[in-house]
Amino acid sequence: MTDNELKIIERGTWKPVGVVDGVEHYEMDIPEKVINVRAKQDSNVYLSDFLDVLPNGMFMKGATGIGGTTLILESNQPCIVAFPTRNLTINKMVVRDPVTHKITDQRTDFFCVFGGHNDKISDLERYLKENGSNPVKICCTYDQTYTLVENIKSLGYDPRRMGVYNVKDENGNVIKEQRGLQLVIDEWHQILFDYSGKRIKRLRKMLSLIKDPLFKGRVTCMSATPLTRRFLFKEMQSLPCYTVNYKPVFPEIIQSRHKSLNHDLRELVKSFLSGAEGTANAHIFLNSVSSIKSVIFDPDIAPHLDKIKIVISEQDENEKTISTGAKEYISWQRKRWITGEIDEKEFHILTDAAQQRVIDENFPDRKPVDSINDDVRKINFYTATAFCGCDIWDENAIQYVISDGAKRNTMQDISTIFIQILGRIRDARNPQVYYWFSQNRYLLDEKGECEYYDDKAYRMDMAKTHLKHQDAAIRTFKKKNNWEDLDLCYLRLNDDENGLVFDPNLEMKDDFNFENVQHKHKSAVSVKAEFLKKGLKVKETISDDYNKTLGREMAKRPTLKTTFKQRFEFYVRLRTDPQLDLFQQRPFDIYTMESDDDLLKPAFDIVGVDKVRALKYSQRAIRAEIATFRTGQAQRRAVSAFGLHVGDYIQTSKVKDLEKRAAKKLGVAKVKLTDYFDKSNPTKVNINGERVNCYRILAVKGKKNP
């Protein structure tokens, strides 16, 4: 008997409710005893109170935060659990104190795989050998799932025979012995949102496992917020459906429409940072890295970046966006320092937190973004990477969900993603969630549906054109590196990536997005109607504390200009004045100045301070001096690579070999002897008693020769 079995209060029973479109449907009511026991404990009802294994098929668990993932990971059921994001996978790797919810340790009872972590086959082999007879428990991201299964097979394991677990009836009697790995696709609705660009191939491979004989009868697609059948992937459409009749308690929604969301967000953040909201912490769900950047690098907010947590997808472009914002802010403050508006002490006070957000290999301890498991701060931003499944604990949380009408990627579908967001903060005492949205300037009018389908027909025609001229289309898309344009035509690369195919899943996704934007976010009334349809309490506000300044121009950082003379003389001080380093930040200050102006370092190192001043700081003249030096430097390197001197003889038959060796030393493809040396005509020379043809080196080109 496992620990999980001891938690069961009373087993539930699956009841058949009929067949729809050839698919069997089952429902389960939560046993009355479970409800009563949990009510006395003033506790939530969890799936492990009445289930010991997950059903095989589409599992609609009814609510977020009721322990679906915990059930499968703590049961005796061997499994692979696939999560939509890296952050969700990381979030499940920790052990928390049951009272304070603080992280106390890393879990060692299951194996986690995501890009850069345990993704080598040797890591998997070591885990499977060391795991022994314990149930196999593997967590991974969607993108790693198919490769993981292939690696398991290549190591000689059969997923159909990896472990045994028991299925019991309501009395606890074993009625069936189940063998093999269970494949659990958690938050499966997220596949539709992620299905685009280069991820399509990896997602399609994961979906193919649903029909793979290796997992026959052992696949669970789990979600608390399912999509309607018309938006199901074909691999899922024949799976039986299991629904738990769980009635979640939703917080009250305070809905308000804003004309200037970024401006109001800045005012919101400033209010929390100033202490006006007391001990409360802001948790802001906004799926736009650029919008987050525009808020956090406001002159009044950036000095407090150490009080801001930023959880975004750890992709290079996202980290670069935050890092670039930090560099721009630091550069602006440095101009204020150079021009004397602030002193060094003020500069470092204002930029110290921003410096920690700059990513560079020279400063590996600094990172632009935070982990989902990092401690809660006064301000907490989350993009879609944390919208589903992640556990966030903060009793003092006040939640804000943002949908910007100018950015479709921020407009959350109320029936799926929005409900997921409502379940992220597990213990918030504030019973309200603030939903801020702005009018969508792309919304269509009453004829919108006709226009949408006209546009869809146009894209279908474009798809036919691309399919006729596939090679040219692929070259264009690869050159632009913009696969979203390919998605818009409902096309994707084939599995060999040498041709295009029509993908009905992309058409389905487009229909879903249209329905979300056109119908659900058409107006404040339609948004409210969607909330009410989902059983949410809604309070609509016309304005709030942050709407008082709507329409006013945002206070921007004033543009500051500095001359090259000012920048260079300031750079000289940083390089030479030992007194100018109150905060021990000199290496970073020098590095960021060199990043802003690539002429400073060579002007100092090559031309020299005195010569730069003599040239009156003329950038054209300085660049000419540097070019002359570098040309001469390259000349000297090449001559050294040949190893020849004036008066030397070289056999004519060995010239090509000498040129190849010199090119290899210089790291170039090809180099010619005559580019760097003047030589004589071939002449007979006695070498080791033999007369051979040789050239004589007469002079080094570009150098005064004796």
N, C-alpha and C positions, 0 to 999 in steps of 0.2 A: 504493500500500500504506500503510495507516494504522499509527500506533504500536501500536494494539490488535492488529492482525494479526501484528505482529512477536512478540507475546507467546505466540501459539499454539504449543503444544508438539506436539500431535497432535489432529486433528479427531475428534470423536466422531460416532457414527452413530445416528440414530433408528431403532428397530426396532419394527414394529407388533406389538402383543400381543393384539389382538382388539377386538371391539366390545361395549360394555356399555350397555344401554338406548339403543341407536341411536347411541352416541357412540364414535368411534375413540380408542383408547388407544395411546400410544407410550412406549417406555422407552429410556434411554441409560445404558450402563455407562461409567464413567470409563476412558479408555484406559490400559492398563498402563504405557505409557511416561510418561504424565503423573504417575502415582502414584510411579513410581521416581525421576523427576527431582526432584519436590517432596520426596520422602523424603530424598534426598541433601542437599538444601538446608535440611532441617529446617523446611519451610515448609508452609503450608496449600495445598490445591488450590483454585484459583479457576475460575469458569466460563469466564473468558477464556483459560484454558489449553487448552480443547477446543471452544469455541463462538465464533463471531464475530457472530452475530445471535440474537435471541430468537425462539422459535417462536410462531406465531399460534395462540392458544387458551389453555387453562388450563395454566400452567407451574408445576409443583411442583419447585422447585429443590433440595429435599432437606435444606438446612441454612441457618442464618442466617450472615451475615458472609462469604459466599463470592463477593461481587462482582456480584450480579445487576444492581443499579442502576448500578454503575460500568461494566459491560459495555455497557449500552444508551447511556449518556451519552458514552462514549469511542469508540464504534463510528462507522462512517460512515452509520448508520441515522437518518434524520430522525425525530423523535419528540416526543410530549407524554407526560410521565411524571406521573401523578397520585398524590400522597401523602395519607395519611389525616389528617396533622396539620400545623399550621404549623411546629412545632418540627422535625419531620423534614425539611421543605422547607428551613428555615434551616440545618439540619445539613449539607445537601448543597452549600451555597453557598460553602464555604470550601476553601482549599488547605492541606494539612498537610505538615510536614516528614516525609519518609519514615522517619527514624530516631527523632526525638523525639516525633513526632505533634503538635507544637505548631502552632497556626494561624499561617500566615505571610502569607496573602493571601486576598482574596475572588475566587471564580471569575468569569471574564468570558466564558467560552466557551459559556455557556447562559443562558437567560432565566428568572428565577424570578418567580412570581406568587402572592401570597396577600393576604388582606385588608389594605389600607393600603400595599401594596408592589407597584408595577408593575401595579396593577389597573385603570388607566385605558386606554382604547383607544388614546390617543395614545402611551403607553409601548410598547405592542405594535407599533404602526405604525412607530415609530422603530427598534425592534429588527429587524423584518423587512426594512426598507430597508437598514440598516447591515450586516446579516448577509451580504448578497450571495449568492454561490454556495455558501457554507458550509452544511453540514447544519443544518437547523432543530432546535434543542434547547431545549425548554421544560419547566420543572418547575412544578407548581402543586399546590394542595390540592384534595381532592375537591370542596369547595364551589365552587371557581372554575372547574372543568373545563368544564362546559357553556357557561358565559358566555364563556370563552376561545375555544372553538370557534366560537361565534356571532360573536364579534368578528373572528376570522380570516376568516370568510365575508363579513362586512359590509365588510371592507377589500378585497374582490375576489379573495381567494386561495381556491384549491380544494385542500382537504386531500389529494385523490387525486393531485395533480400537484406537490406541494411536495417536490421532491427525489428523487434516485435512489440506490439502494444495491444492491449485488450479493450474491446468495446463491451460495455455492460448495460443491462436493462435498468429500469427505475428502482429495482430492489438491490442493485449492486452485483447481480449475478453475471458472470462472463457469458456473453451470447455469441461472441465472434472474436477470433484472434486475427488481428490485422498485421500484415507484414509490409515492410518497405517504407521508404521516405515519403513523407507527406509534403507536397509543394504548396506553400501558402503565399498567395500574391496579396499582400496587404495594401489597403487603400487603392484598390484596383481602378476606381474611377479616375485616378490621377493619370492613367495611361493616355486617356483622350487628350488631356491638356499638354502632356509631354510629347505627343506623337508629331514630331516635325524634324526637318533637317537631317543631320547626321545620326540622330538618335533612333530614327525609324528602323534601321536595320537591326539594331540591338533589341528594340522592343518587339519587333516581329519574331525574332528568334525566341525570346522569352515566351511569347504567346503560343508559339508552336509546341512548347512543352505540354500545354494543356491537352493536346491530342496525341502526345507521344505515348506509345504502349508502355514505356517504362514507368509512367505515372498514372496509368489507367485506374480510375476509381480512387485516386489519392491526390486530388487537386481541390484546394479551397481558395476561392476568390472572395476576400473579406472586405467589407466597407460598412460604415454607418450611414453613408449618404449615397445610395446607389443611383445610377442613371436610369432613365426609362429604357425599355427594350429597344427602341429604335436607334439608340446610341450605344448599343452593345457591340463589341467586336465579334466577328462571326465565330471565332474559336470558343466564345463563351455562351453562345446562344442556345446550345443544346444541353447545357449543364442544368441539373435540377436546382431549384431555388428554395432556400431555407430562410425563414424570417422569424426573428424573435420579436414578439409584441412588447417592446420596451417603450414606455412613455417617458422621454427625457424631460427634465425641467430646464427650460431655457431662461437665460437672463432677459431683462427688459431691454429693448432696443431704443436708443435715443437717436432718432434719425434727423439729419440736418443737411441742407444743400448749401454749398459754398461756391462763390464766384471765383475766389482765389485760394485754392487749397494750399499751395506752397507757402503763401504769406501767412495763412491761418495756422499752419503747422509750425512755422517758426515761432509765432506768438505762443502757441501751446507749449512748445519745448522750453521757451524762455520762462514761462510761468512756473513750470515744474522745477527748473534749475534754480530759480530765485527763491524757492521754498514756499511759494504762495499756496501750493497744494498740500502742504504739511508733509507727512511721512509717505504719502502715496507715490507710486512709481508708474510712469506711463509705459504701456506696452502698445506699440503702434505697428499694425499689420498693413504693409504697403508694398506691393509687388513692383517696385521701380527703384533700381539702384541710383539712377540719375536724379530722381526726386529726393531720395535720402541725401545724396551728395549736396544738392542745392540747399538743403535745410541745415545740415550739420556744420557746413563751412561758412555759415553766416558769421560776421565779425563778433557778434555778441554770444555765439554758441560755441564756436571752435575752441576757445580757450578751455572749455569744460568737456572736451572729448573723452577724458578719462572717466566721466560719469555717464557715458553713452555706450551702449552695447549694440553692435551691428551684426546681425546674423543674416548672411546672404550666401548664395551658392558660391562655393570656393572655386570659381572659374577664373582663368587668367584675366579676362576682360573686366570682370566685376571687381576683382582686387585692384586692377590697374585704375579703374574709375575712381575708387576711394583714394588710392595713393596719389593720383593726379590732382584730385581736389585738395589733398593735404599740401602737396608741393606748391600749388597755386596760392593757397592761403599763406604759406610760409614766405613765398617770394614777395607777396604784397606787403607783409609785415616787415620784411627786410628792407624794402624800399623806404618804408617809414623810418627805419633805423638809419639808413644811409643818408636820408635827407634831414635827419636830426629831429624828426617829429617825436620819436621815442628813443630811449637809450637802450644799452645792451640788456640791462636787467629787465626792463619792460618787454623787450623783444622775446627773451627766453620764457618769461612768465606767460606770454600770450601764445607762444608756439610750442612749448614743451609737449603738450598732449598731442598736438598735430604731428610732431616729429615721430611719435610712436606709430603713426599710421602710414608712414612712408615705407614702401617695400623696396629693398635693394640688397643684393648679395653681400655688400660690404657691411650691412647692418642686419644680420640674420635674426636678432632678437626682436625686431620690430615687425608687426603684422598689421595690415589694413583692416582686417575683419576679425570677428570673434567667433568662438564655438558656441553651439547651442547649449553646451553644458557649463559654460562660464557663469560666474555669479551674476545674479540680477543686479541691474544698476538703476539709477534714477530715470534714465530714458532708455528704452529698449526697442530697437527697430527689427522687424522680421519681414523678409520677402517670402515668396512661395515655398522656398526650401524648408520652411518651418510651419507651413499652414496645416499639414496633415500629420497626425499621429504623435508628434513630439509632446513630451510632458514638460510643462513649465510650472514651477511652484513659486508663488508669491502672494501672500495674504493681502499685501498692500497694493495689488495691481488695479489699475484703471485701464480698461481696454478701448482701443480706437481702431476701427477698421476703415481703411481709406480706399475709395474708388474714384479715380480721376477720369472724367469723361474725355479728356484729351489723349488718354493713353489706355487703349483697350486691354492691355495686359494687366492693368490694375482693377478692372471691372469684374469683381468676383461673382460667379454664379451663385445665387442665393440658395438654391436647393442642394448644392453639393459643397463647394469650397467654403462658403460663408458659414455653414453649419459646422464644418470641421474647425474653423477658426474659433468658434464659440466654445469649443471643448479643449482648447490648448491650455489655458490657465486653470489648473486643477483645483486650487483652493482659494480663489479670489473672494474676499468678503463683500466687495462692492457688487450688487446684483445687476448692474447695468453695463451695457456695451454701447459705446458711441459710434454710430455709423455716419461718416462724412462722405458725401459724394458731390461731384460737380456735374453740370449738364454736359452731355456728350455732344460735342460739335459735329460728330460724324453721323448722328442719328438721322434716320430718314423720315420723311413726312408720311402722310397717310398713304401715299402711293409707294411707300418704301419697299413693300414686299415685291411688287412688280419690278421695281428697279433692281432689287437684289437678284431676282431670278434672271433679269436681262443681263446683269453683270456676270452672273454664274454661267450663262450661255456663252458670253464672250470668252470667259476663261476656258470653257470647254473647247471652243474653237482654237484658242491659243495652244491648248494641250495637243490637239490634232496636228497643228503646225509643227510643234516641237517633236512630236513622235515621227513625223515625216523626215525631219532633218535632225536626227538625234545627235550625230557627232558634233555638229555646229552648236547645238543647244548645250550639250555637256561642256564643251570648251568655254562657252560664255559663262555658264554658272560657276565653273571651277575658277575662272579668271576673276570673277567678281567676288567669289567666296560668299555668295548670298543665296543660300538654299531656300530661304523663305519665299523667294519668287517662284521657285520650283513647286513649293507646297501650294501656292495660290492657284496653280494650274492643275492641282490634284495629281501631280506626277512625283515619282521618286526614282532613284537609281535602282537598277535590278541588283540581285545578290552578288553578281560579279563586278558591279560598278562600271560596266562598259556599255550600258544602255538604259533607256527610260521605260517605265511602265506606268499605267494608270493605276492609282490607288484609291479604291472607294472609301477607305478609312479617312482619307484627307477630305473628301467631299462631305462625309458624315461630320467631321470636326467643324467644317465651315458652316454647315447647317446649325450645329449646336451653338457656335459663336454668334451667328445671326440671331437666333432665338433669344440668347442671353442679352445681347445688346439692344435689339429692336423692341422686344416685348417686355423684358423684365426691368431694363434701365431706361425706358422711354421717358419717364417722368417720375416726380416724387410720389405721385399716386400709384403708379405701377410698381415701384419699389416697395411701397408700404403693403400693397396687395400681395406681393410675393411673400413678405414676412408673415402676414396674417394667414396665408395659405399653409405655411409650415408650422402654424401653431405658436408663433412668436408674439409677444406683447410689444406693441410699438407706440412710442410717443414721438410725435413730430414737432420739431422746433423750427421756427422761421429764422431766428438768429440766436447767437449766443455770445459769450464774452469775446470770442475771437472774430466775430463778424462786424464788430463796431467800426473797424477801419476798412471795410470792403471798398474796393474802388480806388483806394489811395495807392500811390506808387510805392513799391517796396523800397526800403532803405538799402541801397546797394553799397558795396565797398567802393569808395571813390577811386578813380583811376589815378595812379601815381606814375610819373615818368622820371627816369633817371638817365643821366648822360653816361657815356662809356667812361669818361674821366672820373665821375663819382664812383662808379662801380669798381673800376680798376684800383683807385686809391684806397677804397674800403677793403678790397681783396688783399692788397699789399699789407694793410694793417693786420688783417686776420692771419696772414702768413708770417709776419715778422714781429708783431708786438706781443710780448709775453703777458702783458697786463690785460689784454683784451680776450680773456677767457674765464670770466667769473663763474660760468656754469659748466665748465669742462665739456663744452659742446663744439669746440673749435673744429674737429674733423668733420662733423656733420654740417656745420655752417659752411665750411669750405666746399664740401661735396655738393651741397645744394646750390651754392652760387655758381659752381662750374657747370652744373646741370642747366641752370637758367641761361648762362652765357658761355658758349663753347670757346670764345676767344680769350677769356681771362687766363686760363692755365698756360697755354702756349705763349701768350704775350709775356707772362712773368718768367716762365722757364726758358724760353728760347730767345726772345728778343731782349729781355732784361728791363728792369724798371727804368734805368737811366735813358736807354734808347727809346722806350715808349714815350717818356716825357719829352725827349728831344724831337720825336715825330709829332708832338702836340696831340697825342692820343688819336691820331687819324687811323680809323679802323682799316681803311684801304691800304695805307702804307704799312701798317702792322702785319696785315695778311700777306702782303708782298714779301716782307722780310721773312716771314715764317715759310712761305713757299720756296724761297731761295735756299733757305737753310735745309729744308726737307729734301729738295732736289739734290743738293750736295751730299746730304746724309745718305740718300739712296745710292748715289754714285759711289760713295766710299764703301758701302756695304757690298755692292756688286763686285767692285775691284778686289775686295778682300775675299769674296767667295771664290773667285778664279785663282787666287794665290799666286799671281804673276807680278813681275817687276820689270822695269825698263831694262832691256839688254838680255832678257831670258829668251831661250829658244824652246819652241814646242813643235813636235812632229805634226805634220799636216794630217796624218791618219788618226791622230788622237784628239783633234779639235772638238769633234762632236761629242765624244765621251766627256771631255772637260766641260763643255756647255751643259750637258745633262746633270753632272754633279753640282755645278754652280746653281742651276735652276732649282735643284732639290734643296740646297742650303738656303736659298732665298724664299722657298715656298711658292714658286711661280711655275707656270706650265712650260715656259720656254724663254731662253735668254741667248743672245748672240755675243760672241767674243768681240766682233767689230763694233758693237755699240759702245764699248768702253775702252778699247785699245786701238792704236794705230800699229799696223804690222807691215813687215817687208814682204816682197814677193818671195815665193818658195826658193830656197837655196839649199845645196847639198852641204850637210854638216856631218862630221865624223863623230859618231856616238858609239862607244864600246867597240871600236874597231870596225864599225860598219857605217857606210855612207848612206844617209837617209835624208828625205826632203823635210825641211823645217821652215817655220816662220820665225822671224825675230821680232820681239816686242820693241817698237820704236818710241812709243809715248803713251801715257794715260790721257784719254780725252778729257777736256775740261780742266786740266791741271797744268800748272807751269812745270815743265820738265827740264832737267839739267841739259 
